[in-house]
């Protein structure tokens, strides 16, 4: 058995030497070219970042370290956090030690609840959640170590402390925001017998007689934990952290990006389309009705939410995991049945449109229907669930960036005039 810090302390010197040798031997080799279209298109597809925690390929979807996403269901968030940081799963004793470590750190300072209570009653849940993170900044162990003159090679140690302190508190904060913002009554105390993801489900305080909501939140935390470093939340967090801002600043910055409609709102938009479809057909539509409605949607210049992905060319394995969960636990739920039927119909329609390169669903096409079944019907809250999970990836990437000594992020920008002159030449 070893603690997370002890395990990292053994691995980090090896990783540093590996990277140093790679740069020394191949530092001047070109790994990517950039077109004008990419410059104006959000830099999509340009290789300019390092992310060792996860990768996403068109044919396989998310892979955390060397573990395909399809193999993650059944794992706990503690196991996945260890995997993100160390590149391997912990043994049982190490897992239990990490679980206990997070529970030891999970008490939220009283001033956080005071700040949240002072906010306008109609504040957005994401604003409340991110405010809670930011107002704890004075707790940063990295800031204390930096001000004390700690060596650069040791930055990762205090950053790991911030990582564990933050992650330990996020389920309680997320659940507390839910209960406060939507008038659900007093906060629900943590259950020390539960793992991190299941405890979050418990603290939401929703009716869960069979325990399957806790199983769902455990799955949700695992599947949304990381997705490379180029998405808005991960990249924003990494950019802020590269300035040696502490994790409280960096994580809140990243999650502010996740609040945007083009990043974190997709699952609620997908669910809204499903509910709109059911309303139109007074219940679960037939396959023929769905086919006609899909064409109606497309011919109106709209998209079927949740279908297609910027990178994937296969069904998102995270969607498959949620679909299998629904088939196992709530197969007769009308909203879930509609989601499953859409999966049977819509790809066949989209395949007939030449310009659509990926007719398959992404993770957001199904997750909302599961949350809705268990009574979590407040759409604006869905991004908080996403945030609690994605914090694992953002925090892990920051710890590793500090361990490897990566510099401040500072890409070169160009004016349109310079680009016009360059391409015309």
N, C-alpha and C positions, 0 to 999 in steps of 0.2 A: 504494500500500500504506500502511496505517496500523495502529498497534497498537490493541488493545481500549481502552486508557486514552485514547489520542488521539481515537479515534472518539467515546467517551462525553463527553469534554471539550468537543467541538463540539456535541453534541446536548443535553446537560443544561441549558445556559442557555435554549435554545429551549423545552424542555419546562417549565422552571420558569415562564417568562413566560406560557406557554399556560395553565397551571394557575392562576396568580395572576389572570389576566384572567377566567377562568371563574368563580372564586370571587367576585371583585369584582362581576361583573355578575349572577350568579345564586345567590349564596351563601345566600339565604333561601328558595329554592324547595324544595318537598317532592318527594322522589324515591321514597319508599317509605312504606307504612303497615304497621303491625304489629298482628296479631290476637292475642287471648289464646291461641288454639291454637298460634300460632307461638312465643309466649313459652315455653310449656310443651313445645314440640316441637323444642327445640334451635335455635331461630331460623332454621329452614329456610326459604329463600326470601326472607328479609329483606335488602334491599339496604343494607348499612352498611359496605362495604369498598371500597377501591380496589385494583385489580390490573390493571396494564397489560401484564404478560407473557403472559397467556393468558386465554381465556374459554371457557365451555362452554354451549352452547345445546341445547335439546331436540331440534332438528332436524338439527344438524350435528356435535355432539360437540365434542371439543377443537379449539380454534384457537389456535396460538401466534403472537402478534402477528396478522398477517393471513394466516397460512399454515395451511390446514386440515390436520388430523392425517393425513389420507389421503395428503398430499404429502410427509410426513416420511421414510418408508422410503427408504433409499439415502443419507440424509444422515449426517454424523458428529456426535458429541456436541459437538465443537468448533464446528461450524456452528450447532448449535441453541443452544449457550450464547451465541454472538454474537447470534443472532436474539433470544433472550430479553432480552438487555441493550440491544441497539442498535436492534431493530425491523427488521433487515435481515440478509441473509446476508453474510458476509465475501467479498471476492474471494480468489482462490487464494493470493496472497502473504500476505494477512492471516491466512487460515486456517492456513497453514503456520507463520507466526510464532507464533500462539496455541498450536498443537500443540507447537512447540519450547519455548515459555514454560512450558507445563504439565509437559513432560518435565524441564525444568531444575529444577522445584520439587518433583519427586515423591519425593524420598528421605524416608522415614519416620524420625523420630528413634529412636535405639536404645532410649530409655527407654520408648517406647510398647510395644515387644515385651516389655520386662521387666515392665511392668505387666500385660499380657495373660497372660504366662506365670505370674504370681503369682495369677491368679484361679482359683477352683475349676474343676476340669477339666470339670465338667458345667454350667458357666455357659451361659446362653442366648446364641446368636450375636449377637443384637441388643444385649444388655447389654455384650458384649465390644466390639462396634463403636462403640457410643455412649460407652463408657468411654474408648476410644482417642481419640475426638474431644475429649472433655472434658479429658483429661489433657494435651492439647497447648495448652490455653488460654494458657499463659505465652508462647506464640509470637505472640500477637495483635499485629499492627501497628496496629490501631485503638486498642488500649489505650495503646500507646506514644505515638501521635499525640495522643490525648485528654489524656493526662497532661502532654504538652508544651504544651498550650494551643492546639491547632490550631483554626482558625475553623470554625464550623458548616457553612459552605458547602463545606468541604473534607473533611467526614467521609467522604464517599463514596470518596475516593481510597484511604485506608487500609483501608476496608471492602472495596474491590475487591482489595487486596493479600491480605487474609484469605480472600476468596472464592477467588482463584486458588491460594493456598497450600493451602487445605483440599481443594478439588476435585482438585488434582494428586495428592494423597496417598490419596484415598479408594479408588480401585481396588486399590492395593497393600494397604491396610489390610483392605478387604473380602475380598480373596483370601487374605490372610494369616490372617484369622480363620477362614476356611473350612478351610484346610489344618491349622491348629493345633487347632481344635475337633473336627474329625472325623478326626484322625490320618492325614492324607494325605501326610505327609513334609515335607521342608524347603520353605521358601517359594520360589516361582519368580520369578527376576529379571524386571524389565520389559524389553520389547522396544522399543527406541526407533524402530523402523521402523513400529510400529503406532499407529493413532489411539487416543484415550483409551478408547473403549468396547471396541474389539477387544483392546486390551492387557489390560483387565480379564479378558476371556475367556481370554486366554493365561495370565495369572497364576493362574487357578483350577487349572491343571495337569491338566485332564481330557483324555482322549484325543480328539484333534481332527484326524485325518489330512487331512480335506478343507478345513478352515478354516471350516466352517459354524457351529461353536459361536461363533467370534469374530464372525461375521456376525450371529448371534442376539444376543449380548450388546451389540453396537453398536445393533441395532434396539431391544432392551429399554431401553437407556439413553435413547434418543431418545424413545420412546413414553411413558415414565413420568416424563419430566423435570419436568413442571409440570401443574397442573390447577386453575387459579384460586387464590385465597387463602383460601377459606372452609373447605377441608377441614382436618381436625384437625392434621395435621403442618404445613401451610403457615401456618395461623392461629396455632398455638402458637408457631412460630418467629418470626412477625411480631410477636406480642405481646411476647415476651421481648426481641426486638431493638428494639422501640419504646422500651424503657427505657434504650436505649443500651448494653445488654449487647452484648458482642462476638459475632461469628459462631460462635465455638466454643461459647459458652453457648447461643446462639439455635438453632443447627442441632441440637445434641444434644437440646435441649428438644423441638423439632419432631419429631425422629425417635423420641423416647420415645413420642410420641403415635402415630406410625406403627406402633409395636410392638403396639398394641391390637388385639384380635380384630375389632372393628368397622371397622378401617381397613386395616391392612396384611396381614392373614392370609387374605384372601379367596381368593387364587390357590391356596394350599395346601389350603383347604377344598374348593374346586372340584375339584382333582385327586383328593383323597381320595374324593369322591363318584363320580368316574369309575372309579377303581380298585375301589371297592366294587361298582359296577354290573358291571364286567367279572368280578369274582369271583363274583357271583351267577349270571351266565350263562356262566361258564367260557370267557370270551373276548369278542370283539367282538359285542355283541348285535345282533339284527335290528331293523329299524325298528318292527315290531309289538311286540317285547319291550320296546323303549325306551318306546313309547307307553304300554303297560300299566304299566311301572315308574314312569313319570312320574306317572300317575294314582294309583298306589299311594302314592307319596311325598306328593303333594298331599292325598290323602284322609286321610293320617295326621297332617295338620296341619303338615307340614314344607314346605320350599321346595326348589326345584331350584337348587343353588348356582351363582352366576354369571349367573343370568337375572333381568332387571329392573335398574333404575337409578333413583336418586333424582331425577335431572334428565333423562336421555335418554329419548327416545321412538322411537329408531331403534337399529339395531345399532351398538354402539360401534365407531367406525372403527379403534380400536386392536386390537380383537378381529379385525376383518377383516384387518388387516396381519399379525397372527400366524397367522391361518388360511391366508393366501396363502403365508406362509413355509413352513408345514408341508406344504401341497400341493406346493410346489416341491421341498423337500428331503427330507421323510420321509413321503411319502404312504402307505406301506404299514406304518408303525409302528402296532401295534394300539391303543395308547393314544390316539394322534392320530386314528386312524380312528374311534374311539369318540366323541371330542370333535366331529369333523366330523359324525358321524351324529346326535349329540344336537342339533346346530344345525339339522339337517334336520327333526327331529321335535318337539322340545320347544316351540318357538314356536307350532306349530299347536295343541298342547294348551292352552297358556297363554292363547291368544286366546279360548278357550271359557269362560274364567272372567271374569265381568263386572268384578270389582273390581281385576283386574290391568291397569294402565294401560300397562305396557311389557313385552311378552313376549320382548324381544330380549336377546341376551347382552351383558354388559359385558366389559371387557378380561380380567378374571380367569378367565373361563370357558375360555380356551384357552392362556394363557401357560405354566401349570404343566406341561402335557403335553409342551411343547417342551423345557423344562429337564430333565424326567424322561428323555427320550430320550437326551440327551447325558451322562447319568450323574450329574446333579445331583439326587440322590434324597432328600437330607436336607431334609425339609420345613421345619424350624425356621430354615433358612438363607435361605429365599426372601425374607423381609422385608429382609434385608441387601442383596440385589440391588435391591430396590425403593428402599431408602434411598440407595444410591450414586447412582442416577438422580435421585431427587426432590431430592437436595441441590442440583442445578443450579437448580431452580426456587426453592427457599427462599433460596439465596444470592443469586440474581439479584434477587429481590424485595426483599431487604434492602439491596443496593447502591442500587437505585432509590429506596427509601424514604428512605435517608440523603441521596441527591442532591436529592430533592424537599423535604427538611426536614419530613417528616410527624411529627406530635407523638406523644406516648405514647398508647397505646390505653387508653381509660378509659370504657367504656359505663356507663350508669346501670342499676342493678338495682332490683328492686321486691320487696316482701314479698307473700306470698299475701294477707294481710289488705288491703293497699293495692289490689291487683288486684281483689279481691272488691268492695270499696267502690266502686272506679272503674267497673267494668262494670255494677254494679247501679244506679248513678246515671244 
